[in-house]
């Protein structure tokens, strides 16, 4: 095996064709998205798990499930878009700000007593 600048040639980032470099970049995006998912799911649980009043409503459960589904769909879509890193980046990371915004809106409603 040859060595380029002290690094073995088998490292995915050092490839003449660029194919392994793209798949390594997608893998980094995937792992980062999964790391953010822990915070996103925590925000969803905190915001939509709070019930006010006596009447039980399944609306919060439905919204929380749909938000979790967006992360799952984005994850699988990002894995399938390996050939286009920009679209994979968007698929992996766009659900998270959506969840954060929805959770923030729900927290605001709870703090004002609107929910």
VOGU-3710 file (C-alpha; in Angstrom, 3 decimals, decimal comma):
1> xxxxxxxxxx> 0,000/0,000/0,000  1,262/3,411/-0,872  1,316/6,315/1,533  0,321/9,855/0,578  1,560/12,545/2,929  1,796/10,160/5,870  -1,755/8,828/5,425  -2,486/5,394/4,007  -4,196/5,435/0,644  -7,169/3,438/1,950
11> xxxxxxxxxx> -8,634/6,370/3,883  -11,909/7,266/2,103  -11,060/10,963/1,793  -7,932/10,267/-0,264  -9,342/8,772/-3,435  -8,530/9,854/-6,973  -11,996/9,005/-8,283  -13,883/10,835/-5,569  -16,481/8,073/-5,107  -15,321/6,993/-1,696
21> xxxxxxxxxx> -14,893/10,588/-0,623  -18,547/11,289/-1,415  -19,752/8,204/0,430  -17,574/9,142/3,417  -19,097/12,636/3,372  -22,600/11,125/3,273  -21,664/8,872/6,188  -20,526/11,896/8,208  -23,809/13,656/7,388  -25,788/10,574/8,398
31> xxxxxxxxxx> -24,042/10,241/11,741  -24,360/13,949/12,498  -28,068/13,837/11,655  -28,553/10,892/14,006  -26,765/12,837/16,737  -29,080/15,799/16,235  -32,079/13,454/16,259  -31,572/12,783/19,967  -32,009/16,478/20,728  -34,901/16,826/18,289
41> xxxxxxxxxx> -36,779/13,907/19,845  -36,140/15,327/23,312  -37,611/18,671/22,243  -40,647/16,915/20,761  -41,179/14,908/23,943  -40,872/17,953/26,174  -43,140/20,150/24,079  -45,851/17,730/23,020  -45,864/15,512/26,110  -47,323/18,222/28,336
51> xxxxxxxxxx> -51,090/18,077/28,795  -53,145/20,926/30,153  -56,667/20,514/31,368  -58,738/17,463/32,166  -59,628/16,374/28,666  -57,168/13,980/27,027  -56,313/14,985/23,470  -54,542/12,796/20,957  -53,650/15,766/18,781  -50,278/16,210/20,476
61> xxxxxxxxxx> -49,488/12,529/20,028  -50,357/12,743/16,337  -48,219/15,851/15,800  -45,281/14,310/17,675  -45,579/11,137/15,593  -45,632/13,115/12,346  -42,578/15,105/13,383  -40,726/11,899/14,248  -41,784/10,488/10,892  -40,197/13,448/9,094
71> xxxxxxxxxx> -36,843/12,568/10,657  -37,236/8,944/9,631  -38,210/9,836/6,068  -35,365/12,347/5,827  -32,911/9,742/7,096  -33,897/7,115/4,545  -34,147/9,679/1,762  -30,688/10,995/2,574  -29,264/7,487/2,444  -30,763/6,975/-1,003
81> xxxxxxxxxx> -29,446/10,281/-2,356  -25,782/9,265/-2,151  -25,011/10,530/-5,646  -26,161/14,071/-4,903  -24,573/15,259/-1,655  -26,468/18,579/-1,599  -29,863/16,857/-1,656  -28,645/14,304/0,878  -27,550/17,180/3,127  -30,988/18,762/2,879
91> xxxxxxxxxx> -32,776/15,454/3,468  -30,701/14,701/6,558  -30,887/18,160/8,150  -34,131/19,917/7,130  -36,383/17,928/9,494  -34,447/19,113/12,550  -35,129/22,874/12,260  -38,744/22,008/11,451  -38,999/20,037/14,688  -37,233/22,749/16,670
101> xxxxxxxxxx> -39,583/25,416/15,314  -42,699/23,322/16,011  -41,475/22,588/19,530  -40,727/26,264/20,151  -44,201/27,258/18,981  -45,753/24,637/21,244  -43,639/25,810/24,206  -44,809/29,377/23,568  -48,437/28,248/23,510  -48,000/26,319/26,746
111> xxxxx> -46,312/29,262/28,471  -49,177/31,572/27,489  -51,829/29,031/28,499  -53,164/28,771/24,962  -52,820/25,032/24,576
//
